[in-house]
């Protein structure tokens, strides 16, 4: 899509997203009841409304029934086709990146993202993984993602579906390889505490990456917790030990931070400790703390993606992964359209008017376009001939 026209309609948003997705996702329906275009439209509707496939189809009068659409989706998205699906979605994420991304150095963040799973399927069949108890379950579907921020825009570059047999090193290696294929050079890599471990530290030391890695504080007195003493922050060296992977001596930043009680006016001001592992980088404690906080700005992409994530109760891990990846893909599409239609000319760099095209409006445009295209349900028939309740 080019922005020769000054208007961006709801139908334009729907078709733009469908065309972007259809270029990479192999999904076909040749029946007279359901077409390929309808499959993509309904998938986008599931994401934009945060509803299930049954709910979306029931709200559109002329749309195919949910059972028909589900049959096509289960036929195309099977467990054995998960690697091909992952490859296609990564290509869709990176196809229309801004020109300023490739060939330049950027600060990149890599993190895990979990989606709670309440099903009863076996781990080998469902491909869920164990995690800390949250939202009433320890079973989750997990993806790892790589992000960067460009002019205030949060872009998802790559996504990896984490299987039960995958370890942190293999996941990290996959994402770094993907960044290299996109010609994205990382000036500094920010990793979540889920990647902290001797094997990952040795791997990052070997590849020469410049990394700031959050370190969990475990135990009561020994290990890293023993370093969390004193009246102020400081730099030191610590030896991490693993029964399987040996030891790794590395520089760590011990940060003594305070809660946000002064700003929020809630509770008493209280000190807390934060520990960061520094690999191949020389920074002061203040610099580490300040620069790692940028990563939390990148993590707002998770909150955006949750607003575009469809709901399902299926045991099909491939379809669940599709819904998770589709939410990140649609955030990228929204960013692209906002960059095209919400920039105001002025002297110097154009001003991005974020309020002109918010994510909520983007999702609403897709839902409204589907209601116009497939005639949204506006009345229901009585199921009996009983007189109306007086």
N, C-alpha and C positions, 0 to 999 in steps of 0.2 A: 504494500500500500504506500502511495506517495501522498503527501499532504498538499496537493495542488488545490483541493477544495477546502474552503474555510470551515466546513462542517464535518463533524464526526457523529454519525447517527448510530442508533442501537443496532441496526442491521449490519452496518459497517464493522462494528466491534465483533459481532458474532461471526461474520464471514472471515474477518482477518484472523481471528483465533483458530477457526476451523481450517483455513488454508495452511497456516503455519504448522498445525498438528498433523494434518493429512499428508504433508510432504514427507514425513518420517515414519508415521505409525501405519503399519500394514493392517488395515481393518476394512473388510469388504462385505457387502450384503447385496446380493443380486436378486433378491426376491421382489415380488410385486407389492408385498405388504410393507416391507422395510428396505430402505436404500442405504447406501454407504453414507451419503450426506446426512441422513437422519440419525445414523449411529453416532456420528461425530457431534451433531447438534445436541443429542440427548446426553452424551458424556459431558459436554460443556455445561449443560443445564444442571446435571448432578453436582458439578463442582461449584457453579455460581450460586446455587440455592442452598448448598450444604445439606442436601436431602438425599434420600435413597433413590434408586432407579424407579422403584414402584411408585413413590410419591410424585416424581417428576412426570412420569407417563400418565398417571391418573389425573393430573391437573391440566393436561393438554388433550383436547377432544379428538383431533385428527392424528395424533402421534401413534405409532405402533404400540402394542401392548408390551408390558414389562417382560413377560415370559419370552416373547419373540426376541427382544433385544438382548435379554440375558443369555439366551441360547447362542446368539452370534458372539457375544463377548467371551463366554466360556469356551467356545470353539477356538477363538483366536488367541486367548490369553491362558495358556496352560503352564504348568510348572516347568516343563522341559523347554519352553520357549522364553523363560525368564531372562537368560543372557541376551537374546536378540531384542527383547523389549527394553532392557536396560540400555543397550547400545543405541537404540532408536531414540529413546527419551533424552539421552545425553546429547545426541546430535541436534535434537529439537531445542534444547536449552541453549546451545552454543551457536546456532545457525545465524542469528541476526544480532550478534553482539556489536556494540558501538565500535567504531574504528579505533578509538582511543584505548581500547582494552588490549588488543593483540600487539605484541612487539614492545611493550613497555613494562616497567617494574611497578608492582602493586602490592599493597598489604592484603594478604589473603587469610581468611579464617576457615578452619575446618572443624566440624562439630558433628556429634551424633544427634539424631532426632528420633524420638520414640512415639509410637502410636499404640495405645492400649489395646489389648486383645483379650476378649472374654470367652472365646470359643473353647470347645472340648477336644479339638483335633490333636493328634499326636504331633510332636515337634518335627519329626521327619516329613510328615505330610503338610503341616501348616507353615513350616519354616519360621516360626516365631523364636524369639530368644528370651533368655532370662534377664531380668533387670531388678533394680531396687523396687520395693513395693510402692506403688503410686496409683492413685485412682482406683483402688480396690483390687489390683492385680499385679502379679510379677511377670506376666507374659506380655511381650510387646513385639510389634513389628518395628524394626530399626532400619533407618537409612543414615548414611553419612553424606554430608554435603560440603562443597567448597564455595565460598563467597568472596566477593570483593565489593568495595564501595567506590563509586566513581561519581564525583560531583554531587554527592548526597544520594545517589541512586544505588540501591543494593541489588546486585546481580548474582544469581545462582549460576555457577559455571559448570558444575558437575554433580552427579548424584550416584550413590552406590547403595544397592540393596545388601544389607548385612545378613548373611546366612548364619545358622548356628555354628558351623565349622570355621567361619572366618575369624581371624585374630586382628588385633589393632594394626599390626605391621602391614599385613596384606591389604587392609582397607586403605591405610594411608598411602601405601605404594601405588594403589590403583588411582587414587585421586591426584597424586603428584604426577603420575604418568599422563593423566588426562589433561592437566594444566600445561604440561610440556607440549602435548599435541596441539593445544590451542595457541601455542607461542606466548603464553602468559608467564612472565618472570616474576617471582615473588621476592620482594625486597625484605619482607619480614612475614613469617608464618606464625599465626596465632592458633594454638591448639587447646582444646578443652581438656579438663582433667581426666576424662575417660581414656585419653591416649597416654597418660603418664605410666611409664614402665621402663625397665632396664633395656628390654629388647628394642623398643621404639627409640630410646635415647641413643643407643649405639648405632642404630640405622641412620638417624638424623645426623649424628656426628660424622658418619662415613660419607654421606652424600654432600656434606658441606652446607646444609641449609641453615639459614639464620632464623632461629625459632624462639618464641616465648611460649612456654608450656605451663599451664596451671597445674599445680601439684596438690593432691588431696592431703589433708592432715588427718592421719589415722592414729589409733592407739591412745594410750593415756599419758605415758611419760617418755618413751623412747622414740627413736627414729626422727622424723621431721618435726614432730611435736616438741622434742627437746630443744630445737632451735628457736622456738617461739617464746623467747624470754627477753627481758630488757625493756627499757623505756622508749626505744625508737627503732626505726627500720635500719637494716644493714645488709650488706652483701657478704657471702661466705661460700665455702665449698662443702659439698656433702657427698658421701658415698652411698649410692643406692644399691641394694642387694636383692638378688633373686636366686632361689634354689636352682632354677633351671637355666638361667641365662647369665649367671655370674654377677659381677659388680660393675658399676659405672660411676666414676668420680666426675662431678659436674658443678658448675657455679650455680648458686641459687640466690634469689632475692627474697628476703624475709621482710614483708611489709606490715607495719602496724597501722591499720586503718581504723576509722571510727564509723559508727552507724550514722544514718541520716536523721537522727533525732532532732538536730538543730533545724534542719530544713523542713521536716514533716511535722514537727511539734508533737510527736508521739513517742512516749517512753523517754527513758533517761539515756543520755549519751554514754556509749559503751565502746570500748576498744575491741577490735577483732584482728586476727592474724590472717594474712594471705601469703601464700608461698608460690613463687614462680621459678621454673627451671629455665636457665638461659643457655642456649646452645649456639655457639659461633657468633655471639653478639656481645658488644660491650655497651652497657647502659647503666645509668644510675638507678637506684631504687625508685626515685620519683618518676623518672622517664618510663620505667617498666610499668608502674601502676597507671600512669596517664595514658600510655599507648595501648595497654591491654584493655582499658575501658572502652576503646573504640570498637572492640569486638562485640560488646553488648549492643552497640548501634547496629552492627551487622545482624545480630540475632533478632532484631525486630522483624526481619524477613519471616521468621517463624510465626510471629503473630499475624502477619499479613497472609501467609500461606494457609493458616488455620481458617481464615475467613473464606477460603475457596476450596475447602476439602469436603468431598462428598462422603456420604455415610453408607455403610454396608455391613451386613452380618455374614457375608459369605466366608467360606473357608478357603477360597481361592486366593493364594498368596500373590499370584501375579496380578490379579485385579486390584487387590489392596495396594500393592506397590504402584500400580497405574494411578490410582486416585491420589496417593501421596505425591508422586512425581508431577501429576497434572496440576496440583496446587502451586508448586514452584514454577512450573512452566507458565501458568496464567499470570503470576506475579511479574515474570519477565515481559510478557506481552503487554501488561498494563503499563509497565515502566516505559516500554518502547512507544506506546501510543501517547502517554503523557509527555514524553520528550518531544514528540512531533507536534502536539496540539496545545500544550500548556506552557510554551515558552513565549515570553513577552519581549519584543525587540527593545533595545535601549543601547546607550553608548557603552561599548565594551561587550562583555559576555552577556548573553541573553538571560533574563530573569525567569526562573522556573516557578510558575504559579501553581503550587501543589494543591491548593484548594479548588482549582478550576476543574480538576478531574481526579477525584479521590477514588480509592479502591472500591468503596461501597457503590459509587456510581457506575464503575466498570462492571461490577457483578450485576447490578440492577439492569444495565443495558442488555446484557446477555439474556437475563430472565424475561425482560419485556419483549425482546426480539423473538424469543421462542413462543411467547403467548400470542404475538401477532401472527407468526408464521403458522402455528398449529392450533389456533383458536383456543384460548384459555377457557376453562370451564367457568361459566358465570351463572349456572342454575343447576338444580338437581330435581329429578322427578320423585314423586311420592311412591313408596314401595307398597302402599296399601290404599284402599278406597275409603279408609276411615275419615270422618269429618275432621277438619282442622280443630286443634285444641282451642277452646274458647276461654 
